[in-house]
Amino acid sequence: MAEDMRTLAMGIDLGGSKILTAIVDPQGRMLASDESVTPAAKEREAIIQSIVDSAHRVLEQAALAISEVCAIGIGAAGISNPEAGVLFSSPNLPGLRNVLLRDIMQEKLGKKTFLINDADAAALGEFCFGAAKGVGDFIYITLSTGIGGGIIIDGKIYTGAIGAAGEIGHMTIDDNGPVCNCGNRGCWETLASGTALTREARKRIEKGTRTHILEYSQGDIEEVTPEVIHSAAQQGDSLAKELIARTGYYVGVGLANLINIFNPDLIVIGGGLSNIGDMLLKPAFKVAGERAFKEAFQAVRFVSAGLGRNSGVLGAAAFALQGMRKLVSK
Ligand SMILES: [Zn+2]
């Protein structure tokens, strides 16, 4: 146990809706975890304070002092440069712009801290402890409110020139498509995410298309979510089925692009929207098979994320442990 104590890390998954913090051992076991709501619309100070509070709660829960943790890893939503420890911008956290998040947390918590993109953290989590254990070339995709991704090449996260690589949700699929949070048009996530599915459903309901979808949301159009649409589809609602298949179609178009560019061994698919399962993924894989190079498509395997919603927090902790090892070996 004493040996283990020195190698415990704290992982923090800072997302647009929640902050998930955990104490993690080198085998990827969570000794304690804490979840809270991100004050996403608030100023920078309030968001930072929420992260600090969450860190203190998880330490208390694990009955540990910060001195018993070897490092902290923060996986933050948005464009960041892990080398410089700076978060440039985060579409869902407008209060955090050009913030030296790594150094701020390091100072506030008094512990060596590492910063990584949240989807890269999730990819690393799956690589170290989950569905991609030991796979050198793979892509992690999270189908959620938006679409995030992490690219692992030769066992390392591919971060690009300034750390901004892997923003697969923002590849252009339709140059005249819907406007994206990033300012561009027709990004993959404007067509194949949970937000896209919900938007199309609301649009069609408002147009008067015959459907039972509203019966699953207490008649409230604002309460129409991917889960609601899925429930209606399971009961045979034809509009719900059509909309999920359409979203799956666009998931497949993006997959074909990724397969042709990266020729990965494996594509790990996570995120809440992927819980819809076959109804979404079957059309996705069909379209990917039709559009990608045959040989590359035949070589790729698709698997579900193995760590569920914990992939990011576990990956952030793994990133901190890796960072410490690198420092020691220098
Ligand atoms: Zn975009």
Boltz pocket constraint, residues with backbone or C-beta under 6 A from the ligand:
constraints:
  - pocket:
      binder: B
      contacts: [[A, 169], [A, 170], [A, 180], [A, 181], [A, 182], [A, 183], [A, 184], [A, 187]]
      max_distance: 6.0
